Amino acid sequence: MQTGITVISPEVPESFALSQNYPNPFNPKTIINYQLRITNLVKLTVYDVLGHEVAVLVNEKEAPGTYQVEFDGSGFASGVYFYKIVTEGFTDVKRMMLLK
């Protein structure tokens, strides 16, 4: 589950972005970074390989900047997971692997 959102930089990025998590593969924790160009409602969700939502890491309005969130996969089985960010005007999905 989520352990907190950290603002990495309050500077306004040139574009929206969702970065690849690191480390990847991970056990049990990994970091996900994303950038917001404008104030926006952000939803960052983790899905299993079958498309079932397993965790909501972020679901709030955030100001422009670069953010970091930690995902703790301690309660999840090894395997491939996907994380998806949805904002007004930007959506992206990345793949990550939990190895225990």
DRENZAMAR-406821 format. One line per 10 residues: their letters; for each residue x, y, z of C-alpha. Coordinates in pm, whole numbers. Example, Ala and Ser with C-alpha at 12.3 -4.5 7.8 and 13.67 -1.06 7.14 Angstrom:
<sites>
AS) 1230,-450,780 ~ 1367,-106,714
</sites>
This chain:
<sites>
MQTGITVISP) 0,0,0 ~ 93,365,-23 ~ 329,501,242 ~ 311,866,137 ~ 344,1114,-145 ~ 658,1327,-157 ~ 697,1645,-360 ~ 1034,1610,-534 ~ 1024,1951,-703 ~ 764,2228,-693
EVPESFALSQ) 895,2364,-1026 ~ 643,2338,-1309 ~ 748,2062,-1553 ~ 714,2116,-1928 ~ 482,1817,-1963 ~ 291,1545,-1782 ~ 493,1227,-1730 ~ 481,890,-1556 ~ 824,738,-1497 ~ 921,372,-1481
NYPNPFNPKT) 924,250,-1123 ~ 1255,172,-954 ~ 1383,-69,-861 ~ 1216,-299,-1111 ~ 1188,-588,-1039 ~ 1124,-502,-674 ~ 1081,-674,-337 ~ 882,-555,-152 ~ 893,-177,-215 ~ 932,38,-525
IINYQLRITN) 922,409,-608 ~ 699,567,-875 ~ 761,926,-994 ~ 522,1143,-1194 ~ 507,1501,-1315 ~ 213,1740,-1338 ~ 219,2045,-1562 ~ -98,2201,-1416 ~ -308,2157,-1101 ~ -509,1844,-1157
LVKLTVYDVL) -704,1564,-994 ~ -464,1268,-996 ~ -550,901,-966 ~ -262,653,-955 ~ -380,294,-936 ~ -212,-49,-933 ~ -368,-342,-1119 ~ -285,-712,-1129 ~ -224,-895,-1456 ~ -597,-975,-1482
GHEVAVLVNE) -686,-606,-1467 ~ -821,-609,-1112 ~ -753,-293,-912 ~ -535,-391,-614 ~ -429,-51,-474 ~ -504,319,-512 ~ -181,509,-441 ~ -304,861,-515 ~ -656,1001,-549 ~ -641,1376,-487
KEAPGTYQVE) -596,1717,-644 ~ -229,1815,-671 ~ -40,2127,-777 ~ 212,2132,-1064 ~ 542,1965,-978 ~ 728,1635,-962 ~ 600,1376,-716 ~ 720,1045,-574 ~ 510,770,-418 ~ 624,441,-267
FDGSGFASGV) 434,120,-337 ~ 471,-158,-81 ~ 397,-497,-235 ~ 441,-693,91 ~ 84,-824,87 ~ 84,-919,-280 ~ 192,-1230,-470 ~ 495,-1229,-699 ~ 415,-1137,-1056 ~ 351,-861,-1306
YFYKIVTEGF) 152,-556,-1203 ~ 55,-242,-1390 ~ 28,111,-1256 ~ -188,369,-1426 ~ -208,745,-1385 ~ -522,931,-1490 ~ -556,1310,-1493 ~ -761,1545,-1703 ~ -589,1526,-2041 ~ -322,1266,-1953
TDVKRMMLLK) -328,889,-1901 ~ -36,646,-1899 ~ 31,288,-1790 ~ 358,118,-1696 ~ 450,-240,-1608 ~ 635,-352,-1295 ~ 739,-687,-1152 ~ 727,-801,-791 ~ 973,-1083,-718 ~ 972,-1246,-375
</sites>
